[in-house]
Amino acid sequence: MRVPHDEIGRMDTDQLRAFVALARTGKFTAAAKSLGVAQPTLSRRVQQLERELAARLVVRAPGGVVLTGAGTRFLPQAEHAVASIDAGVAALDELATEPRGVVVIGAQHTIGAYALPAVLATFHARYPDVRLRLVDALQDLLEEKLANGELDLGLFNLPVRRVDLTAQKLWQEDYVLAVPPQNRLAARKSILLSDAVAESLVVIPNVPATAALEAACAEKGVEPRIVVEVDNLETARRMVERGLGVALLPRIVARSHEARGQPRFVALEIARGGLRRQVALVHRGEAYLSAAARALRTLIVDTLRPRASPAGATKTSATKRS
């Protein structure tokens, strides 16, 4: 199914947004909520679009809705049309003398909790009329939301999986082994990962830090003693503080708690074969950024990127995660 561009241009933008939102969420209730409209309004817009196209785009199923063949083939064109409109609006925003509107930032939990508060406070002081929204989530979801236009900016670890996003490196940091103060390892300053394989482990499934711990266990010929799996590093830290086990945490977490003078865990340097992460600022491209998003991007880069670090925003390439 190929719809001429002039035909798409005559369609109501609200109809296209309704269809795209429904295709992404798979549920009328969730799609309506994401657009801030009533469910009957959403249903009516999708039906009107189907009449315009003389084709059925979605069908109801027990778990929600699914796209028909026509809907599947039309979705990329509808997304492109909506993205073009958004880019045009963003370009018009550049004419504004002062940043305004809403900027939605997505960040991994530790970045949102430890790196962004001071930056966002400074930004708010400069631009009090801009409303900020911070979304904490895992990287895969943040990439999806960025690509779909639900986020303006994202901060998370490299590599970036999607090739349609632009990444600008900010900083890199080591991971440390966080251990409870009463742990037998707490008196040490540094440790090999292979020396920690007998400990109870707090991990996040399917991330490089957990893969490093599992590799160290395999090297020693022991099974990992995983006591709890969590979905973010902030929760992992709290589990360590409660004495459940040890965990690999980014240095920014340890540094923040040391600065407060009341660390409830001990951070051990990884002596050899440690893990590093590289954090980047990610977005869809210059044309999709409003004046407010551009101002926030500039402040984030100026604040969080070390002065000696080379600049440069590059298109990401599809890279298999380690």
C-alpha positions as CSV (number, residue, x, y, z in Angstrom):
1,M,0.0,0.0,0.0
2,R,1.6,3.2,-1.1
3,V,-0.1,6.5,-0.5
4,P,0.9,9.6,-2.7
5,H,2.5,12.4,-0.7
6,D,-0.2,14.9,-1.7
7,E,-2.8,12.5,-0.4
8,I,-1.0,12.3,3.0
9,G,-0.8,16.1,3.0
10,R,-4.6,16.4,2.8
11,M,-5.1,14.1,5.8
12,D,-5.8,15.6,9.3
13,T,-2.6,15.7,11.4
14,D,-4.7,14.6,14.4
15,Q,-5.8,11.5,12.5
16,L,-2.2,10.5,11.7
17,R,-1.1,11.1,15.3
18,A,-4.0,9.0,16.5
19,F,-3.1,6.1,14.2
20,V,0.7,6.3,15.0
21,A,0.0,6.3,18.8
22,L,-2.4,3.4,18.5
23,A,0.1,1.4,16.4
24,R,2.9,2.1,18.9
25,T,0.9,1.2,22.1
26,G,-1.4,-1.4,20.8
27,K,-4.2,-0.2,23.1
28,F,-6.8,2.5,22.7
29,T,-6.6,3.5,26.3
30,A,-2.9,3.9,26.3
31,A,-2.8,5.7,23.0
32,A,-5.6,8.1,24.0
33,K,-3.7,8.9,27.3
34,S,-0.4,9.5,25.4
35,L,-2.2,12.1,23.2
36,G,-4.2,13.6,26.0
37,V,-7.6,12.9,24.4
38,A,-10.6,10.8,25.3
39,Q,-10.7,7.3,24.0
40,P,-13.9,7.9,21.8
41,T,-12.1,10.8,20.2
42,L,-9.1,8.6,19.4
43,S,-11.4,5.9,17.9
44,R,-13.2,8.5,15.8
45,R,-9.9,9.9,14.4
46,V,-8.7,6.5,13.4
47,Q,-12.0,5.6,11.8
48,Q,-11.9,8.9,9.8
49,L,-8.4,8.1,8.6
50,E,-9.5,4.6,7.5
51,R,-12.4,6.2,5.5
52,E,-9.9,8.7,3.9
53,L,-7.7,5.8,2.9
54,A,-10.6,3.4,2.1
55,A,-8.7,0.7,4.0
56,R,-8.9,-1.0,7.3
57,L,-5.7,-0.2,9.3
58,V,-6.3,-1.9,12.7
59,V,-8.4,-4.7,14.1
60,R,-9.4,-5.3,17.7
61,A,-7.8,-8.4,19.3
62,P,-8.1,-9.9,22.8
63,G,-4.9,-8.2,23.9
64,G,-5.6,-4.9,22.3
65,V,-5.3,-4.0,18.6
66,V,-3.1,-5.3,15.8
67,L,-2.3,-3.7,12.5
68,T,-3.7,-5.1,9.3
69,G,-1.5,-5.6,6.3
70,A,-2.5,-2.1,5.1
71,G,-1.9,-0.6,8.5
72,T,1.6,-2.2,8.6
73,R,2.5,-0.8,5.2
74,F,1.0,2.7,6.0
75,L,2.7,3.1,9.4
76,P,6.2,4.2,8.1
77,Q,4.6,6.9,5.9
78,A,2.4,8.1,8.7
79,E,5.4,8.3,11.1
80,H,7.4,10.2,8.5
81,A,4.6,12.7,8.0
82,V,4.2,13.3,11.7
83,A,8.0,13.6,12.1
84,S,8.2,16.1,9.3
85,I,5.5,18.2,10.9
86,D,7.3,18.1,14.3
87,A,10.5,19.1,12.6
88,G,8.8,22.1,11.0
89,V,7.3,23.2,14.4
90,A,10.8,22.8,15.9
91,A,12.2,25.0,13.1
92,L,9.6,27.7,13.8
93,D,10.5,27.5,17.5
94,E,14.0,28.7,16.6
95,L,12.4,32.0,15.7
96,A,11.5,32.6,19.3
97,T,13.8,34.9,21.2
98,E,13.6,32.9,24.4
99,P,13.3,29.1,24.8
100,R,9.8,28.1,25.8
101,G,7.5,25.1,26.0
102,V,8.3,21.6,27.4
103,V,11.6,19.6,27.2
104,V,11.4,15.9,27.9
105,I,14.7,14.3,28.9
106,G,15.3,10.6,29.3
107,A,18.1,9.2,31.4
108,Q,19.4,6.0,32.9
109,H,18.6,5.9,36.6
110,T,22.1,6.8,38.0
111,I,22.6,9.6,35.4
112,G,19.2,11.1,36.2
113,A,19.7,10.8,40.0
114,Y,23.4,11.9,40.2
115,A,24.4,13.9,37.1
116,L,21.3,15.9,36.1
117,P,19.8,17.6,39.3
118,A,22.4,20.4,39.3
119,V,22.2,20.9,35.6
120,L,18.4,21.1,35.6
121,A,18.4,23.5,38.5
122,T,20.8,25.8,36.6
123,F,18.6,25.5,33.5
124,H,15.5,26.3,35.4
125,A,17.1,29.4,37.0
126,R,18.0,30.6,33.5
127,Y,14.7,29.7,31.7
128,P,11.9,29.6,34.3
129,D,9.3,29.5,31.6
130,V,10.5,26.1,30.2
131,R,8.8,23.1,31.8
132,L,11.2,20.1,32.3
133,R,10.2,16.5,32.4
134,L,12.6,13.7,33.4
135,V,12.0,10.1,32.4
136,D,14.1,7.4,34.2
137,A,14.2,4.2,32.2
138,L,16.5,1.5,30.9
139,Q,18.5,2.2,27.8
140,D,16.4,0.1,25.3
141,L,13.2,1.9,26.2
142,L,14.9,5.3,26.1
143,E,16.2,4.7,22.6
144,E,12.7,3.7,21.5
145,K,11.1,6.8,23.0
146,L,13.8,9.0,21.4
147,A,13.2,7.5,18.0
148,N,9.4,7.9,18.4
149,G,9.7,11.5,19.3
150,E,8.5,11.0,22.9
151,L,11.8,12.3,24.3
152,D,13.8,15.4,23.2
153,L,17.1,14.4,24.7
154,G,18.5,11.2,26.2
155,L,21.5,10.4,28.4
156,F,22.7,6.8,28.6
157,N,25.6,4.5,27.9
158,L,27.2,3.9,24.5
159,P,26.9,2.1,22.2
160,V,23.6,3.2,20.8
161,R,21.7,0.5,19.0
162,R,19.6,2.6,16.6
163,V,21.3,4.2,13.6
164,D,18.7,7.0,13.3
165,L,19.9,8.7,16.5
166,T,22.8,11.1,17.0
167,A,25.1,10.7,19.9
168,Q,27.6,13.1,21.5
169,K,30.1,11.7,24.0
170,L,30.0,13.3,27.4
171,W,32.2,11.4,29.9
172,Q,33.5,7.9,30.7
173,E,34.0,6.4,34.1
174,D,35.0,3.2,35.8
175,Y,32.8,0.8,37.7
176,V,33.6,0.1,41.4
177,L,32.6,-2.9,43.5
178,A,30.2,-1.8,46.1
179,V,30.3,-3.9,49.3
180,P,28.4,-3.6,52.6
181,P,30.6,-2.1,55.4
182,Q,30.4,-5.4,57.4
183,N,31.6,-7.5,54.4
184,R,34.9,-9.3,54.7
185,L,36.2,-7.3,51.7
186,A,35.4,-3.9,53.1
187,A,38.8,-3.3,54.5
188,R,40.5,-3.6,51.1
189,K,41.2,-0.7,48.8
190,S,41.0,-2.6,45.5
191,I,40.1,-6.0,44.3
192,L,40.2,-8.3,41.3
193,L,36.8,-9.3,40.0
194,S,37.9,-12.9,40.3
195,D,38.4,-12.4,44.1
196,A,34.7,-11.4,44.4
197,V,33.2,-14.5,42.8
198,A,32.4,-16.2,46.1
199,E,30.3,-13.2,47.3
200,S,26.5,-12.9,47.1
201,L,25.8,-10.8,44.0
202,V,23.2,-8.1,43.3
203,V,22.9,-7.8,39.5
204,I,20.9,-6.4,36.6
205,P,20.2,-9.0,34.0
206,N,21.7,-8.8,30.5
207,V,24.0,-5.8,31.0
208,P,27.8,-5.6,30.6
209,A,28.5,-5.3,34.4
210,T,26.7,-8.6,35.0
211,A,28.4,-10.2,32.1
212,A,31.8,-9.2,33.6
213,L,30.9,-10.8,36.9
214,E,29.6,-13.9,35.2
215,A,32.9,-14.1,33.2
216,A,34.9,-13.8,36.4
217,C,32.9,-16.7,37.9
218,A,33.4,-18.8,34.8
219,E,37.1,-18.2,34.9
220,K,37.2,-19.5,38.5
221,G,34.9,-22.4,37.7
222,V,32.1,-21.4,40.1
223,E,28.5,-20.6,39.7
224,P,27.5,-17.0,40.3
225,R,25.7,-16.6,43.7
226,I,23.0,-14.2,42.6
227,V,20.8,-13.3,45.5
228,V,18.6,-10.7,43.8
229,E,18.1,-9.3,40.3
230,V,17.0,-5.7,40.0
231,D,16.2,-3.4,37.0
232,N,18.3,-0.4,37.9
233,L,21.6,0.6,39.6
234,E,20.0,2.8,42.2
235,T,18.0,-0.2,43.5
236,A,21.2,-2.3,43.4
237,R,22.9,0.3,45.6
238,R,20.2,0.1,48.2
239,M,20.4,-3.7,48.2
240,V,24.1,-3.5,48.9
241,E,23.5,-1.0,51.7
242,R,21.1,-3.5,53.3
243,G,23.8,-6.2,53.2
244,L,22.2,-8.5,50.6
245,G,25.4,-8.7,48.5
246,V,27.9,-6.9,46.4
247,A,27.3,-5.0,43.1
248,L,29.2,-3.3,40.3
249,L,28.2,0.4,40.3
250,P,29.4,3.4,38.2
251,R,31.9,5.6,40.0
252,I,29.5,8.6,40.0
253,V,27.3,6.7,42.5
254,A,30.2,6.2,45.0
255,R,31.6,9.7,44.5
256,S,28.2,11.3,45.2
257,H,27.7,9.3,48.5
258,E,31.3,10.0,49.6
259,A,30.8,13.7,49.1
260,R,27.8,13.6,51.5
261,G,30.1,12.2,54.1
262,Q,27.8,9.3,55.0
263,P,28.5,6.4,52.6
264,R,26.6,3.3,53.6
265,F,28.7,1.0,51.4
266,V,32.4,0.7,50.6
267,A,33.6,1.3,47.0
268,L,36.5,-0.9,46.0
269,E,38.6,-0.1,42.9
270,I,38.8,-2.9,40.3
271,A,42.5,-3.6,40.1
272,R,42.6,-5.3,36.8
273,G,40.1,-6.2,34.0
274,G,37.6,-3.7,35.3
275,L,34.6,-2.2,33.4
276,R,34.1,1.3,32.1
277,R,31.1,3.0,30.7
278,Q,30.9,5.9,28.3
279,V,27.9,8.2,28.7
280,A,26.5,10.1,25.7
281,L,23.9,12.8,25.0
282,V,21.5,11.4,22.3
283,H,18.8,12.9,20.2
284,R,17.1,12.5,16.8
285,G,19.1,15.3,15.1
286,E,19.4,19.1,15.0
287,A,16.2,19.6,13.0
288,Y,14.0,18.0,15.7
289,L,15.3,20.1,18.6
290,S,13.3,23.1,19.8
291,A,15.0,26.2,21.0
292,A,14.5,25.0,24.6
293,A,15.9,21.6,23.9
294,R,18.9,23.2,22.1
295,A,19.6,25.4,25.1
296,L,19.4,22.4,27.5
297,R,21.7,20.4,25.3
298,T,24.3,23.2,25.3
299,L,24.2,23.4,29.1
300,I,24.5,19.6,29.5
301,V,27.5,19.5,27.3
302,D,29.2,22.5,28.9
303,T,28.5,21.1,32.4
304,L,29.1,17.4,32.1
305,R,31.7,16.9,29.4
306,P,35.3,17.3,30.6
307,R,37.1,20.2,29.0
308,A,39.8,18.0,27.6
309,S,37.3,15.6,26.0
310,P,37.0,15.9,22.2
311,A,33.7,17.2,20.9
312,G,31.8,15.8,18.1
313,A,28.3,14.5,17.5
314,T,28.3,11.5,15.2
315,K,25.6,9.3,13.7
316,T,25.6,6.1,15.6
317,S,26.1,2.7,13.9
318,A,24.4,-0.5,14.8
319,T,26.8,-2.1,17.2
320,K,26.3,-5.4,19.1
321,R,26.4,-4.9,22.8
322,S,29.1,-6.6,24.8
